[in-house]
């Protein structure tokens, strides 16, 4: 039996702020991964550049969280990118919070 194709006719679209949220969350997680791996490979002997990079990742995650929430508030739009962006940014904020409270 042939499978019927289901077409979805809608005027919904992905909001731009939601896509920006996903991009900021990805950049933040990649930056944190780079900083953590760089610190591990240098046996913890890193300068202030890594700390500044982690602070920048924290700011990216905050901005991504705000834009993700703005994308969720829009009506008649797909919320896929908003949810993915909020998950990525939440994970990034959790990693930044863990690194902040990590004993020196």
Buried (B, 14 or more C-beta within 10 A) or exposed (E): EEEEEEEEEEEEEBBEBBBBBBBBBBBBBEBBEBBBEEBEEEEEEBEEEBEEBBEBBBEBBBBBBBBBBBBBEBEEBBBEBBBBBBEBBBBBBEBBEEBEEEEE
